[in-house]
Each structure stands twice: as C-alpha cells, then as structure tokens.
C-alpha cells in the first residue's frame, strides 16, 4: 500500500507534505481484530529543507499528524546546486543503499517512490537515483537522508580551504 500524495492543510506553513507509506496492522483480540496504522511522511519547503517522520496511532489521520510533526522537528538543510545536487553520492542505512547522481536541467526526477517524494519536497528537480539493496521504504528514506546530509556545499568547501569559489573552480 505504497503511495505518494500531497496534503492540503490550512496551517501549512509553506511546507509540502508527502505521504510515502501508510501501513495497517491488525492485532487479534478476544472481540475480533483491532487495527492500528503507521505512516511515513516527508515534509519540505521545496527550497533545500526537508525532513521525515514516522507516526503510529489507532487512527489514520492521527498517525499522519504525528508523522508530520516529527518530520518538521527533524528537518535538515540540503546543499542544492541550481536544480540538482552538487556531486554523486551513495547513502547507506542498514542494508539499504541509495545512489544519487546530479543531472542536467530538464532531466526530471528519475527515482523510485520514496526517493522521488524526498527530492520533490526538497526542491531538487533534476536527479538520477538508484535504490540498491533493501526495498523497505523506511530504510530507503533513511539511506536517502544519509546521502543528502553528507553532500558538500561548494561555498563551504572553499571557505574551509581559505579560498574563493573562482580560485578553486576558475
């Protein structure tokens, strides 16, 4: 039951919310089955800030609300170069690996469900990606965030080396 959709909220705060996975779990009790839900959500401002959250509750809307709150609390800033990423990188989490490659403008987001939702929420419009290893969407999201956290920003690298951008990449 994997989905990616945008939610409309009155108090949206300029963030885009994407539901990556909604899971229904049944617990068998004396009176029958009791259902609970877990939601994996990505939230971003489409300008380089993105976060993910995982929420569990007995109600779908409550699980999504919890996930959105956790996503807003765990936002990271991603180094974006024009409409893509600055360089190629591989992110790892447990058995999931995600390869992210920059692409020329006009390519679009060539990615699977979870990585596509993250890139869209982050504001990356041109990227090539390949999910390697695990197909578990939670681990894929964590591997993608590992890759995005370790991207180098050209201005920061130049500043740390004590040079200007034009000196390094004249």
C-alpha positions as CSV (number, residue, x, y, z in Angstrom):
1,X,0.0,0.0,0.0
2,X,2.7,2.5,-1.1
3,X,1.6,5.9,-2.0
4,X,2.9,9.4,-2.5
5,X,0.4,12.3,-2.3
6,X,0.3,15.9,-1.2
7,X,-1.9,17.0,1.7
8,X,-3.7,20.3,1.9
9,X,-3.7,22.0,5.3
10,X,-5.0,25.4,6.4
11,X,-1.9,25.8,8.6
12,X,0.5,24.6,6.0
13,X,3.4,27.0,6.9
14,X,4.6,26.8,3.3
15,X,5.7,23.1,3.6
16,X,4.8,20.3,1.2
17,X,3.8,17.1,2.9
18,X,4.1,13.8,1.1
19,X,2.8,10.5,2.4
20,X,5.2,7.8,1.4
21,X,3.8,4.8,3.1
22,X,0.7,4.0,5.1
23,X,0.6,0.6,6.8
24,X,-2.3,-1.1,8.6
25,X,-1.5,-3.6,11.3
26,X,-4.1,-6.0,12.7
27,X,-3.9,-7.3,16.3
28,X,-6.3,-10.2,17.0
29,X,-8.0,-9.8,20.4
30,X,-11.0,-11.5,22.1
31,X,-13.6,-9.4,20.3
32,X,-12.0,-9.6,16.9
33,X,-9.3,-7.6,15.1
34,X,-8.0,-4.3,16.4
35,X,-6.4,-2.2,13.7
36,X,-3.6,0.4,14.1
37,X,-1.9,2.5,11.5
38,X,1.7,3.7,10.8
39,X,2.5,6.5,8.5
40,X,5.8,7.5,6.9
41,X,5.8,11.2,5.8
42,X,8.3,13.6,4.2
43,X,7.9,17.4,4.7
44,X,9.9,20.0,2.8
45,X,9.8,23.7,1.8
46,X,11.0,23.0,-1.8
47,X,13.9,25.3,-1.2
48,X,16.6,22.9,0.3
49,X,15.0,22.0,3.7
50,X,13.5,18.5,4.2
51,X,12.6,16.1,7.0
52,X,10.9,12.8,7.5
53,X,8.8,11.4,10.3
54,X,7.2,8.1,11.3
55,X,4.0,8.1,13.3
56,X,1.8,5.3,14.8
57,X,-1.8,5.6,16.0
58,X,-5.1,3.8,16.1
59,X,-6.5,6.3,13.6
60,X,-5.1,7.2,10.1
61,X,-5.3,11.0,10.5
62,X,-3.7,10.9,13.9
63,X,-0.8,8.7,12.6
64,X,-0.2,11.1,9.7
65,X,-0.4,14.1,12.0
66,X,2.2,12.6,14.4
67,X,4.5,11.8,11.4
68,X,4.2,15.3,10.1
69,X,5.1,16.8,13.5
70,X,8.2,14.5,13.7
71,X,9.2,15.4,10.2
72,X,9.0,19.2,10.9
73,X,11.1,18.6,14.0
74,X,13.8,16.7,12.2
75,X,14.4,18.9,9.2
76,X,17.9,19.1,7.5
77,X,19.3,21.7,5.1
78,X,20.4,20.1,1.8
79,X,23.2,21.5,-0.5
80,X,21.4,22.2,-3.8
81,X,23.2,23.4,-6.9
82,X,20.7,25.1,-9.2
83,X,18.1,22.4,-9.7
84,X,20.2,19.4,-8.8
85,X,22.8,18.2,-6.3
86,X,26.5,19.2,-6.3
87,X,28.0,15.7,-6.8
88,X,27.4,12.0,-6.9
89,X,26.9,10.2,-3.5
90,X,25.8,6.9,-2.0
91,X,23.8,6.9,1.2
92,X,23.7,3.8,3.4
93,X,21.4,2.7,6.2
94,X,21.4,-0.9,7.4
95,X,21.0,-3.0,4.2
96,X,19.6,-0.1,2.1
97,X,21.8,1.9,-0.2
98,X,20.8,4.8,-2.4
99,X,22.9,6.2,-5.2
100,X,22.2,9.8,-6.1
101,X,23.7,11.5,-9.2
102,X,23.3,15.1,-10.4
103,X,21.6,15.6,-13.7
104,X,21.4,18.3,-16.3
105,X,18.4,20.7,-16.3
106,X,15.4,19.2,-17.9
107,X,16.1,15.6,-16.9
108,X,13.5,15.5,-14.1
109,X,13.4,13.3,-11.1
110,X,14.4,9.7,-12.2
111,X,13.8,7.9,-8.9
112,X,11.6,5.4,-7.1
113,X,8.7,6.3,-4.8
114,X,10.4,7.2,-1.6
115,X,13.4,9.0,-3.2
116,X,11.1,10.8,-5.6
117,X,9.0,12.2,-2.7
118,X,12.1,13.4,-0.8
119,X,13.6,15.1,-3.8
120,X,10.3,16.8,-4.7
121,X,9.8,18.0,-1.1
122,X,13.4,19.2,-1.0
123,X,13.2,21.2,-4.3
124,X,15.6,19.0,-6.3
125,X,14.1,18.9,-9.9
126,X,16.9,17.1,-11.8
127,X,18.4,14.0,-10.3
128,X,19.2,10.4,-11.2
129,X,18.9,7.7,-8.5
130,X,19.0,4.0,-7.9
131,X,17.9,2.2,-4.8
132,X,20.3,-0.7,-4.1
133,X,19.7,-3.5,-1.5
134,X,16.7,-3.2,0.7
135,X,13.2,-2.5,-0.7
136,X,12.0,-1.4,2.8
137,X,10.7,2.2,2.3
138,X,11.7,3.3,5.8
139,X,15.3,2.2,5.4
140,X,15.4,3.6,1.9
141,X,14.2,7.0,3.3
142,X,16.9,6.9,6.0
143,X,19.6,6.0,3.4
144,X,18.5,8.9,1.2
145,X,18.7,11.3,4.1
146,X,22.2,9.9,4.9
147,X,23.2,10.7,1.4
148,X,21.7,14.2,1.4
149,X,23.3,15.0,4.8
150,X,26.7,14.2,3.5
151,X,26.6,16.4,0.4
152,X,29.3,19.1,0.2
153,X,28.4,22.7,-0.5
154,X,31.0,24.4,-2.8
155,X,31.0,27.7,-0.9
156,X,31.6,25.9,2.4
157,X,34.5,23.8,1.0
158,X,36.1,26.9,-0.5
159,X,35.8,28.8,2.8
160,X,37.3,25.9,4.8
161,X,40.3,25.8,2.4
162,X,40.7,29.6,2.7
163,X,40.0,30.3,-1.0
164,X,37.3,31.8,-3.1
165,X,35.0,29.9,-5.4
166,X,36.7,31.4,-8.5
167,X,40.1,30.3,-7.2
168,X,39.0,26.7,-6.7
169,X,36.9,26.3,-9.9
170,X,38.2,29.0,-12.1
